[in-house]
Each structure stands twice: as structure tokens, then as C-alpha cells.
Amino acid sequence: HPAPTETYTETKSSAASDVYKRQLLGLALLAIGFGGTLPSIASLLSRVSPPELQGSVLGIGQSVGSLARIVGPTLAGVVYDLRGIEWPYLGGAWVAAAAFLVALTLRPVVRGRT
């Protein structure tokens, strides 16, 4: 509770500052996550694609990732509006589980020794 001498704007400003700090922390964690994930995805795509198709596969991988970063939050917002707060997270968990299962089936391309 605010002290009796504090004004409403000081209390509101403090709450806005806390929200801003949380957003910065979340964005920092997101940047760290992307920094660790995206190179791993590129490496995986490179290993499972034939040498003559690596450029195409990596380009398509980048395109799909970009599309997912556009469609994912938009779709999550619609699901949130229609179903409630837990459903976007459950949908994200299902997508992550499906991606994990697909990743388990991937095998590196065997390359001849030169």
C-alpha cells in the first residue's frame, strides 16, 4: 500500500517501471534463447540435407522460422480470445512436442570421404 504522503502518479509510475523492468527481462531471455536456438537449427538443417541442397534447405528453414514468428503470436492471440489464457500455452506445447518427435526421426546425410 502506498504511504499517505505518496501521490497517485508516483504509485502509478512505480508500477509502470516494474512492468517495464519485467518486459526488459523477458526480452533479454528471449534474445538469449534465440541466440542459442537458431544456430542449432541451422546446424541441424545443414547436417540432414544433401550438399547440393544445403543452401535451399537453409533458406527455406529461415523462411519457415520467420513465418512462424508472424503467424504464431497472431494465432495465439486469436486462441486466447476464443478459449482463454491457458490454450495458447497448451497449443505451443503441442507444437513443440510435434517438432521434437519430427526431430527424432531426422538422420544425418552420409557423405562420401574426399
Phi, psi and omega per residue, in radians:
H1 nan 2.450 3.129
P2 -1.222 2.599 3.068
A3 -1.175 2.681 -3.103
P4 -1.032 -0.426 -3.109
T5 -1.481 -0.238 3.141
E6 -1.329 2.536 3.090
T7 -1.608 2.902 3.127
Y8 -1.053 -0.723 -3.093
T9 -1.173 -0.585 3.090
E10 -1.143 -0.745 3.127
T11 -1.139 -0.780 -3.135
K12 -1.137 -0.691 3.121
S13 -1.115 -0.697 3.120
S14 -1.126 -0.741 3.116
A15 -1.129 -0.698 3.112
A16 -1.133 -0.652 3.117
S17 -1.117 -0.707 3.109
D18 -1.115 -0.728 3.109
V19 -1.100 -0.749 3.136
Y20 -1.071 -0.748 3.122
K21 -1.109 -0.717 3.111
R22 -1.131 -0.689 3.111
Q23 -1.123 -0.734 3.102
L24 -1.100 -0.722 3.093
L25 -1.097 -0.779 3.114
G26 -1.076 -0.743 3.117
L27 -1.162 -0.633 3.089
A28 -1.119 -0.765 3.104
L29 -1.128 -0.664 3.094
L30 -1.099 -0.760 3.122
A31 -1.112 -0.714 3.101
I32 -1.126 -0.734 3.127
G33 -1.096 -0.812 3.110
F34 -1.130 -0.662 3.132
G35 -1.094 -0.550 3.104
G36 -1.544 -0.488 -3.047
T37 -1.491 -0.826 -3.030
L38 -1.067 -0.742 3.071
P39 -1.109 -0.605 3.115
S40 -1.153 -0.702 3.117
I41 -1.130 -0.770 3.113
A42 -1.086 -0.709 3.108
S43 -1.110 -0.769 3.130
L44 -1.084 -0.793 3.125
L45 -1.085 -0.683 3.137
S46 -1.127 -0.686 -3.094
R47 -1.282 -0.508 -3.075
V48 -1.688 -0.003 -3.132
S49 -1.864 2.558 3.071
P50 -1.119 2.618 -3.074
P51 -0.950 -0.667 -3.086
E52 -1.275 -0.227 -3.126
L53 -1.979 0.073 -3.047
Q54 -1.019 -0.768 -3.139
G55 -1.066 -0.777 3.125
S56 -1.134 -0.773 -3.115
V57 -1.126 -0.759 3.117
L58 -1.129 -0.682 3.093
G59 -1.116 -0.770 3.109
I60 -1.137 -0.679 3.105
G61 -1.056 -0.759 3.096
Q62 -1.121 -0.699 -3.140
S63 -1.136 -0.765 3.127
V64 -1.120 -0.724 3.100
G65 -1.071 -0.747 3.117
S66 -1.131 -0.748 3.110
L67 -1.089 -0.697 3.134
A68 -1.136 -0.604 3.122
R69 -1.270 -0.279 3.055
I70 -1.602 -0.886 -3.044
V71 -1.284 -0.663 -3.056
G72 -0.988 -0.994 3.139
P73 -1.113 -0.614 3.119
T74 -1.121 -0.839 3.122
L75 -1.121 -0.695 3.108
A76 -1.086 -0.651 3.098
G77 -1.129 -0.715 3.113
V78 -1.146 -0.784 3.128
V79 -1.091 -0.705 3.098
Y80 -1.029 -0.805 -3.138
D81 -1.119 -0.659 -3.057
L82 -1.480 -0.633 -2.970
R83 -2.033 -0.406 -3.137
G84 2.094 3.067 -2.959
I85 -1.177 -0.545 -3.068
E86 -1.393 -0.391 -3.026
W87 -1.183 -0.669 3.059
P88 -1.052 -0.642 3.127
Y89 -1.220 -0.723 3.091
L90 -1.114 -0.729 3.090
G91 -1.086 -0.736 3.086
G92 -1.091 -0.671 3.104
A93 -1.137 -0.687 3.118
W94 -1.137 -0.757 3.124
V95 -1.112 -0.740 3.125
A96 -1.120 -0.710 3.113
A97 -1.123 -0.722 3.108
A98 -1.118 -0.741 3.108
A99 -1.098 -0.685 3.108
F100 -1.096 -0.769 3.132
L101 -1.124 -0.685 3.087
V102 -1.138 -0.732 -3.136
A103 -1.078 -0.558 3.116
L104 -1.155 -0.430 -3.108
T105 -1.514 -0.199 -3.076
L106 -1.307 2.413 3.094
R107 -2.217 2.477 3.114
P108 -1.148 2.620 3.071
V109 -1.312 2.277 3.103
V110 -1.413 2.106 -3.106
R111 -1.837 2.477 3.090
G112 -1.216 2.624 3.126
R113 -1.435 2.384 -3.138
T114 -2.068 nan nan
